[in-house]
C-alpha cells in the first residue's frame, strides 16, 4: 500500500512538473505577464456584487463589470485570475518612433458636445490609465491630446493609436493654419481671433480652452518641426512674402478691428489705419521677407524707384505694368491719323505708397485708371490743335508741355511725374510718301545746287590751280623785272655815283695837285706849314673829290704846267739855258740809270758830231719824256 502511495506521489510530482503552468493557471488563477507585454483583461461574468453589467453605451468596465476591463496587467505575476472567469490577452507596448506622434482615438467615454469634433484632454498618464480617463470625463472619439515618441502601456481595448508624421515647415516657408475645431468665427470676420499660449498650436486643448476659433487663423507658423494634431489642425505651407529692393510693401489687412483713418480729413479716398487693424496699414514694409498670411492680408509691392511705362506695341518693361499699353493713335487738325510712342517716367514716394494703394487698390489700377487715360487724352487733344507737319516740327515743345500737364495731374494722386518722352511718331503712309517726295525734291535741289557750287568751286579751284601753277613763272618774271629794274636802278645809281665820284675825284685831285704844287713851290720857305696846309687841303679835297674831279684834273694840269714853267723859268734864269738843259739831262740820266754811251760805239767817220750823235740825242729826249710820264709830271693825252 505504501509503495502504491509512493508511486502515485511520484506520478503527481512528475505531472506537476510537466504541467505546472496549467495547474497554476487553472487551480490558482496565476497569470505571468512578460516584461515587454501588458495584459488586457476580459471579465466573463460576475459572481458577486450588484454591478454585473455595463451601463448602456459603455464598452469598458471600470468597476468590475463583465466585459473589457479598463485596468491592464503590467509586467509581473498575478493570482486569482481564474481561467474560467478572466481572459488575458498579451499585447506589446505601443511604441511611437522618432519623428512621429500617436493620435489617440477613444472607443469609450462620454459623448463629445454637439458642434465639436475632438474630445478634450484628460490627464491620464498619456492614456496609460484608462480607468482615470473614463472616470474623469474622458470623451469618446478623436482626442485633442496625443502621445509623442516613446513606449506606452496603452489599453488597446479602449484606445486606438494612429501613427502620424511630425509637421515640418521648411526654410523660407510659412505654415498657414486652419483649425478644424473651436468656437465659431465672429460675425464679420474671415479668421479667428488671435490666441496665445498654445505653443504654435501644439497644445490644441489649450487653444480650445482659450476660446480659439475654428477656421482660418491669423497666426502663421515659421520654419521648424512641430507636434501637430492633424485631426484638429491643417497646415498649408506657402513661401514667405518677399519685398524686393527698390520696392515697399503696402499691407492690406482683411481682419482685425475697424480702425480709425489716420490720414485725417485731407484724404478721402480710402481707409488707412494703424498696423494690426483692418484696412490699409499706414506703415509700409521695407525690402525683406515677411511671414504674412495670404488669406488674411494682401501685400501690394509698390516700386519706389523711377518707373518707366511705355505706350508702345513692341516694348514693355520687366515690371509688366505697361503690358496692356499700346501705341497711341491720334488725329491731326488736317484729318490725318498717325501713331506715336510715349514713355512716361513716374516715381511713387515710399511714404505716399499706402495712399496710392488705398486710392487705387494696386499699381495696375493706377496705370489703367489714371495714367492711360490722362496721357492718351492729352496727346489726342494736342494733336487736334495742329497738323501733322507742325506736330513733327514742334515735338520738343509738345514734349515739355506734356510733361508739365501730366505732372500737375499726377500730383493730385500722390505720384511724382519725373519726365514725359515722345518716341517714334509715325505719320500715315500717304502723307509720308508726299513728305518723302517733297523732301527728296528739296534734297535733290540742294544736291544740284551743291553740285553747281562744287563745279563753280572746282572751276575756281582749277583757275586758282592754273594761276598757282603759273605763279612760279609770274613770280620769276616779276622777280626778273624787279631784278632788272633794281639792276638798272643800281646801274644808274652806280653811274651817277661813278660820275659824281669821278667829278669829286677830279675836283679833289685837281685841288690836291694845286695844293701840292703850291706846297712844292713854297716848300723851301715853309715846309712845315705847307705840309700841314697840304694835309688840311688833302682832307678837304678828299671830301670834295667826288664832285670836283674833272675840274681839279684840269686845274692840276694847268697848275703843274704853270709851276713847271715857272720853276724852269727860274732855273733857266739862274743857271742859263744851256747849263739848265745839260743839268736836267744829266739828272734824268742819273735817275734812270740810262746807258748813254753804248758799250760799242760804231761810227762811220770816227767823229762825234755826225748822225749818230743826233740819234742819241733824240733817243735821250724820248726816254726822258717816258720817265716824266711815269712820274705823272708830263702825261700825254
Steps between C-alpha positions, in 0.01 A plus 500: 500500500779734590675420180186578300463830680861587436452415135205736465683775673783461254256512208333805652833675544605422141161611372527819704847564362388442145170686523572753774390797290168337425454402861594846629281668245197279557514432868664817626408755232867595442582735216857600413536809276837528321698815546443615139127437507188617673197294582163603365231359726154384399265402781250236393252524784452638847451265796439749772376861514216698353685654201487197278462678164632820337288812475336567167738640244815386683737228379778524757448399862650716768321351808540126445209456262514219252672589174818671394677630805648848510782385725783315331761265645848640503799264470508271806327200680130505585272249693132443508446569135304184454495373148130437502429861608777706336649504153847654479637627163867575493585797277814698444568853610387779270820647352510843331810525275726803479350782293147366546208565728215276612151633440255347745147381426297405804236229453319579822425798716258783517342647193677790329288816524305587192693723263837365606701234323779434752489380857655719765817395674497293823827460690513120502873436489512525120194275470670221701242527784177411325305487826594857588419609145149357510425600859609863445293600202699349220308524174471248227631577157806681373700662774660846501795354690753266343804305603849572379805284440535215755350170627161495673278244679184579309180309547419434140149383600430868573747696291600472137831659414563647154862576415545836323799699384636810663421819313809657343491851360796564276727801470352812338157348545221571742214284624151640459278344767140393477340368819239226453349549841426788731255783541333642192673796337348832612254666269665722240840333526664253264748357753498413865628723775861501605561250784821466696648226717439195280866465394444536126184290509684202649276516807169495321308447820647825634394669178143381545503586868604856418203547272677435174284513190466237239598591149776720364743627762678836495822351635746327272770247582861552406760249388553207738364162619176486693282242679168586344176307544398480137145403606460849636745712301569524128825660387548649155855592412561812293810704413575801712398833356797670336530876462786553254751781509361813340148427625292546810219268601165655579302262722124467462354315797168318469472427871516694822297773657375788296762768547479875481632662185836658586521725193250754629249697299738581210494149360158360419583218262549206733536369854862519614541357850767407750678166490282205615169658409281424204581711195811640335785527745658842521851363542628322188746212527853554375701252291522156664305179566186494711278229647168624368187294485387531141138427598477770764730763351600614158826668416523741209859555390542864399821595315677796656756535223429686178246300304489510119168432327500458122208575273651288222390180333839336486648602835416416861699526822574209732247618761220428246295796616498623141426165335149617406615840372537552127604763252275807515302575182404867458341710227647830389324826426519430126332160547799268478521215754847418620666295774746606763688315773516659845705412807393633840738490797332512840612468861291400801653623830516228765294706746231557236473135393217413747294792366548381143388149592212628714383710206547249217548159661806413290761649271326341202187696585706819524626440148165404351284753685724807496811483287352332195204737452693810608788456261292364215246782516767767534676401181174454313392850599841639421503340154162653411645849542769446240563348163735207466790702366479754780468224757816340369690827489395607852563167667734643763255770608211253514706260707575774755134606507390139554747462785364805683136403445541139614702610801212717620255214455711236679577729793134469593541121521813506724720396207800693370527543124873496425494541123290450189675388184362483147649212305432406140242704311360306204293713259271329245671334207336728241617811683837348556530434126408860424742628759763259379456607138510864602802442713669306222426786259638750747801285559551454127476875456751547775708229340489673160579832662778342693631333188481833310681672780745214502554541125545874543735440782676238291532745214622765735735249653628396159544868412677559823697183441603626153582837646689329774681288244585821306587675816856375484545647159315814599706528811813418307407757232403751763821431677689530174330831431569605850858384475538671165340813636716488805802418285421791275444723796823371646676559175357850480585560857844351444548711191379804685721403785791436275442830324464679826795309637702576195403864516588515863818309440596734220420805706680359796792388296522837328482676826754264648727545206463874534577486862792267449635733233463797730654299778788394287548858382509622857667191643826676556332782690247326721508119463356444838209739446461389140485140608231579753310702244540219249363251750207731565450555131532125432229429756281767353582385150413146589163614626439692181675263268172332382356835376809675363713232340484633145564862594784406731662294227493792260621741756764247598634489151497875476654540843769242432580652165502848641703392798737304285533788263561743778747260659677448177489872433661569833758229451577616150533851629729383774714250304461604148332315226779268389614416847145430614445270204815309568417484865159353442627252249769387732255483791256282308771276369626456852157429640413250234840330475482558130788369296584798287804368336471144368757247585600494138469818311503467127589811309520542131763766495627474851377846584264610782271744318345276242160330462566269785525787741164630377329166548637468848370838585153416373499175686607672817212750469249219440618315804468811710148558377413142588645542848303811559182323393552229757561755771175676405669827428436524128229257388403470144147523390 
